[in-house]
Amino acid sequence: MKVYEQDNTVILEDIKDFNPKHIFECGQCFRWIKEDDESYTGVAKGRVINVSKQGNKVFLKNTNLDDFNNIWFEYFDLGTDYGKIKDILRNMDEHLEKATEFGEGIRILKQDGWEMLISFIISSNNRIPMIQKAINNLSREFGTYIGEYNGKEYYAFPTPEQLSKASQEQIRACQTGFRDKYIKSTTDSVILNNENISEYTKLNTEECLKELLKFNGVGPKVGDCIALFGMQKYDTFPVDVWVKRVMQEFYVEEDLSLPKIRAYAIDKFKELSGFAQQYLFYYARELGIGR
């Protein structure tokens, strides 16, 4: 991969296993919005960037080489060989062979643990447009103003300290619905116990999930999502309605419970469970498998 900067844009040439649509539409993130030109504008790490792909080049606009080296290389997990991961998965069975081919450009983003904690509490029994709206509202009301890009104002996700200043009513006014009490309770708990959510990356997966499940509004599926997308616990396997459908379609009996589906998947996919989940989830949802 060749990397260079040009006109406030970092260009990645001959990059493998990187497709913006696959990355930003596979259910792992909520602050990346598709633009009319098929590019995606996102907020992460206190920055706003726009990502697009043309031919063998990926364009990261509104950024520079310093930020690429210090932030985006890690954020987009560019140090991981996804070709190797796909080779292992596709050799497991025909279903993963098709799923890894269909979502060949997926990468699991290394997102902020605190942001993932609140974001996936919001995601519970919620639709993606509503999740995005609630997160953007919370950021606008309580987060730090980053700046303007292409005529729109952008705000960083609020820190625990910033969000702790919000009342439950103010949180609900951001269109969080019944989750307002969980967000308030979780934020208060983090502040009261001086928790550093980012430190959860240092825990093993079992300990990490145990800590996450202490928070109100975090059940097994939400906990798995936070662990996978915010703490890089790749041996988790979040099971939602789409994952349940694809697992029933390809792997397990119809009446198997969610915990048993999860246990089956982790036993089968081992340390690559999280990657397998993303390929299968995207494949199932996009093609309407099991609908």
Residue pairs with C-beta under 8 A, 6 or more apart in sequence:
1 12
1 13
1 14
1 15
1 16
1 78
2 12
2 13
2 14
3 10
3 11
3 12
3 13
3 65
3 68
4 10
4 11
4 13
4 65
5 11
5 64
5 65
5 68
8 61
8 62
8 63
8 64
9 59
9 60
9 61
9 62
9 63
10 59
10 60
10 63
10 64
10 65
10 67
10 68
10 72
11 57
11 58
11 59
11 60
12 18
12 57
12 58
12 59
12 60
13 56
13 57
14 56
15 56
15 57
15 58
15 78
16 82
16 83
17 82
17 83
17 86
17 104
17 105
17 106
17 107
18 53
18 58
18 76
18 105
18 107
19 53
19 103
19 104
19 105
19 106
20 39
20 40
20 51
20 52
20 53
20 58
20 105
21 38
21 105
22 103
22 104
22 105
22 106
22 282
23 29
23 76
23 105
23 106
23 107
23 109
24 32
24 34
24 40
24 42
24 51
25 34
25 282
26 103
26 106
26 278
26 281
26 282
27 128
27 278
27 281
27 282
27 285
28 108
28 109
28 111
28 228
28 229
28 278
29 42
29 109
29 111
29 229
30 119
30 123
30 128
30 131
30 132
30 135
31 42
31 43
31 44
31 132
31 135
31 136
31 157
32 40
32 41
32 42
32 51
33 40
33 41
33 42
33 132
34 40
35 41
35 50
37 52
38 52
39 50
39 51
39 52
39 59
39 61
40 50
40 51
40 52
41 48
41 49
41 50
41 51
41 149
41 150
41 152
42 48
42 49
42 50
42 51
43 139
43 146
43 154
43 155
43 156
43 157
44 71
44 75
44 109
44 111
44 112
45 71
45 75
45 112
46 144
46 146
46 156
47 62
47 63
47 67
47 71
47 146
48 62
48 146
48 147
48 149
48 154
49 60
49 61
49 62
49 63
49 72
50 59
50 60
50 61
50 62
50 149
50 150
51 58
51 59
51 60
51 61
52 58
52 59
52 61
53 59
60 68
60 72
62 149
63 72
72 78
73 79
74 110
75 109
75 110
75 111
76 107
76 109
76 110
77 107
77 108
77 109
77 110
78 107
80 107
82 106
82 107
85 272
85 275
86 100
86 104
86 279
88 272
89 96
89 99
89 100
89 269
89 272
89 275
89 276
89 279
90 96
90 97
90 100
90 101
91 97
92 268
92 269
93 250
95 246
95 250
95 251
95 280
96 276
96 279
96 280
98 283
99 279
99 280
99 282
99 283
100 279
102 279
102 282
102 283
102 286
102 287
103 278
103 279
103 282
103 283
103 286
106 278
106 279
106 282
108 228
108 229
108 232
108 234
108 274
108 275
108 278
109 229
110 232
111 229
111 230
112 157
112 198
112 230
113 197
113 198
113 200
113 201
113 226
113 230
113 231
114 157
114 159
114 160
114 190
114 197
114 198
114 230
115 157
115 230
116 225
116 226
116 229
116 230
116 231
117 186
117 197
117 212
117 215
117 218
117 226
117 230
118 135
118 138
118 157
118 163
118 183
118 186
118 187
119 131
119 135
119 157
120 218
120 222
120 225
120 226
120 229
121 179
121 182
121 183
121 186
121 215
121 217
121 218
121 222
122 131
122 134
122 135
122 176
122 179
122 183
123 131
123 222
123 225
124 179
124 217
124 219
124 222
126 134
126 177
126 179
130 175
130 177
133 175
134 174
134 175
134 176
134 177
134 179
135 157
136 155
137 173
137 174
137 175
138 157
138 158
138 163
138 166
138 171
138 174
138 176
139 155
139 156
139 157
139 158
140 153
140 155
141 166
141 170
141 173
141 174
142 158
142 162
142 163
142 165
142 166
143 155
143 156
143 157
143 158
143 159
143 162
144 155
144 156
144 158
144 162
145 153
145 154
145 155
146 154
146 155
146 156
147 153
147 154
148 154
158 166
160 187
160 190
160 191
160 195
160 197
161 191
163 171
163 183
163 187
164 187
164 188
164 191
166 184
166 187
167 184
168 180
168 181
168 184
169 180
171 180
171 183
171 184
172 180
176 183
179 217
181 216
181 217
182 215
182 216
182 217
182 218
183 217
185 215
185 216
185 217
186 215
186 216
186 217
186 218
189 195
189 214
189 215
189 216
190 197
197 230
200 208
200 211
200 212
200 227
200 230
200 231
201 208
201 231
201 232
203 211
203 231
205 227
205 233
205 235
205 236
208 227
208 231
208 233
209 223
209 224
209 227
209 233
209 236
212 218
212 223
212 226
212 227
213 219
213 220
213 223
218 226
220 258
220 259
220 262
221 238
221 239
221 240
221 258
224 236
224 237
224 238
224 239
224 262
225 238
227 233
227 236
228 234
228 236
228 238
228 274
228 277
233 274
234 271
234 272
234 273
234 274
234 275
235 266
235 270
235 271
235 272
235 273
235 274
236 266
236 273
236 274
236 277
237 243
237 262
237 265
237 266
237 269
237 273
237 274
237 276
237 277
238 262
238 277
239 247
239 258
239 261
239 262
239 265
240 281
242 281
242 284
242 285
242 290
243 261
243 277
243 280
243 281
243 284
244 258
244 261
245 284
245 289
245 290
245 291
246 280
246 281
246 283
246 284
246 289
246 290
247 256
247 261
247 264
247 265
247 280
248 254
248 256
248 261
248 290
249 284
249 289
249 290
250 280
251 264
251 265
251 268
252 260
252 261
252 264
256 264
265 273
265 276
265 277
266 273
269 275
269 276
269 277
283 289
284 290
